[in-house]
Amino acid sequence: VGARLIALGGPAMQIGLGGGAASSMSSGQSNADLDFASVQRENPEMERRCQEVIDRCWQRGNSNPIAFIHDVGAGGLSNAFPELCGDGGRGGTFELRKVPNDEPGMSPLAIWSNESQERYVLAVAEGEDMDSFDAICKRERCPYAVVGYATEEEHLKVTDSHFANTPVDLPLGVLLGKPPRMHRNVKSLSVPSSP
């Protein structure tokens, strides 16, 4: 509880929106706007910097400052941060405008859901772990931003200081889908053999 929830790597951009959905469509089923927005653009230099930070951290063994890590894929931060919190058995509170952003005109939905490449989300404890993580990022010239904090309650809250509202405020289980488990009682019966 209280761990910093961090976006590591490149900034949000008006690219990769719906990339996961667009890649699942058959040829010719999409429209030009979705095709343009869904194209993801790689950034090998940022990918290398992120990987160097991750490598330097795990190589510290028991002193690894990263408590949890998750890559950012389909759904962007809107998927990665909730899964990171869920994996840790925690909730999170986030400020949308803390997300590094190279295109200030993006909508809140685009900032939270874009699928820009070479990004990771992670949890780092306050104090010494955060100091170590910051030093490693500076050495590797890898940008990061503290976007939120872990909470005891498994609840997701996203605030937007620009619009002075709370676009997301719901129990994490609703988002991550905790379906009821199926239970089956099974008994083996012997089949009488025929003469």
Salt bridges, closest charged atoms under 4 A:
GLU45 OE2 - ARG48 NH2 2.88
GLU45 OE2 - ARG49 NE 3.03
GLU52 OE1 - ARG56 NH1 2.31
ASP71 OD1 - HIS70 ND1 3.77
GLU83 OE1 - HIS70 NE2 2.53
GLU126 OE1 - ARG4 NH2 2.99
ASP134 OD2 - LYS138 NZ 3.07
GLU140 OE2 - ARG139 NE 3.53
GLU152 OE2 - ARG90 NH1 3.75
ASP160 OD1 - ARG97 NE 2.75
ASP169 OD1 - HIS155 NE2 2.48
